[in-house]
Amino acid sequence: MSSKQLALSGNGLSPQSLEQMSRPMQRQATREIERVVTQGLVVNTREQVRALLADTALQNVGALSALEEHINQVAPSAAARCQTIVDAYALGAAQTIARW
């Protein structure tokens, strides 16, 4: 049975497919399946964390932008400094997410 046929047999390798292999091939296939599943779990977890980081960064940028707007109303002379700080945070957060 070719690996293409194995890959097309439902949601994964069926027990019948594995049973048709020799013991060494069964062990090798099982190890490879475990490796692929593990890699998939790692990629999925990485994406979940990346999304959480993005969500947190967006919330923080929104809150900082609202604070910046408030400060600009009560202390207009601080506008440029506030914008620099908020922009620096946003850039740093974007770089962190991009690296993740």
C-alpha positions in Angstrom: 0.0 0.0 0.0 1.5 3.4 -1.0 1.8 6.3 1.4 -0.6 8.2 -0.8 -3.3 5.6 -0.2 -2.6 5.7 3.5 -2.9 9.5 3.6 -6.3 9.2 1.8 -7.8 6.7 4.1 -10.1 8.9 6.3 -8.9 11.1 9.1 -5.6 9.4 9.3 -4.2 5.9 9.2 -6.8 3.3 9.9 -5.9 0.4 12.1 -6.3 -1.9 9.1 -3.7 0.2 7.2 -1.2 -0.2 10.1 -2.0 -3.9 10.5 -1.0 -4.5 6.9 2.5 -3.2 7.6 5.4 -5.1 9.0 6.1 -4.4 12.7 9.2 -2.2 11.9 7.0 -0.2 9.4 4.2 0.1 12.0 6.7 1.5 14.6 8.2 3.9 12.0 4.7 5.0 10.9 3.6 5.5 14.5 6.7 7.6 15.3 6.2 9.7 12.2 2.5 10.2 13.0 3.4 11.2 16.6 6.0 13.7 15.3 3.6 15.3 12.8 0.8 15.5 15.4 3.3 17.1 17.9 4.5 19.6 15.3 0.8 20.5 14.6 0.1 21.0 18.2 3.1 23.3 18.6 2.2 25.3 15.5 -1.4 25.6 16.8 -0.3 26.7 20.2 2.1 29.2 18.7 -0.7 30.8 16.7 -3.0 30.9 19.7 -0.4 32.7 21.7 0.4 35.1 18.8 -3.4 35.9 18.5 -3.5 36.5 22.3 -0.5 38.9 22.0 -2.1 40.8 19.2 -5.4 41.1 21.0 -3.6 42.4 24.1 -1.5 44.8 22.1 -4.6 46.2 20.3 -6.5 46.7 23.6 -3.4 48.4 25.0 -3.0 50.7 22.0 -6.7 51.6 22.2 -6.4 52.4 25.9 -3.2 54.4 25.4 -4.7 56.3 22.4 -7.7 57.2 24.5 -5.4 58.4 27.3 -3.3 60.3 24.8 -6.4 62.1 23.5 -7.4 63.0 27.1 -4.0 64.3 28.0 -4.0 66.3 24.7 -7.2 68.0 25.9 -5.9 68.9 29.3 -2.2 69.5 28.4 -2.0 70.4 24.7 1.8 71.1 25.1 2.3 67.4 25.8 0.7 66.2 22.6 4.0 65.5 20.7 5.5 63.6 23.6 2.3 61.5 24.2 2.1 60.6 20.5 5.8 59.6 20.6 5.2 57.3 23.6 2.1 55.7 22.2 3.7 55.2 18.8 6.8 53.7 20.4 4.6 51.2 22.3 2.6 50.3 19.2 5.8 49.8 17.2 7.4 47.7 19.9 4.2 45.6 20.3 4.0 45.1 16.5 7.7 44.0 16.4 7.2 41.6 19.2 4.2 40.0 17.5 6.1 39.8 14.2 9.0 38.0 15.9 6.8 35.6 17.7 
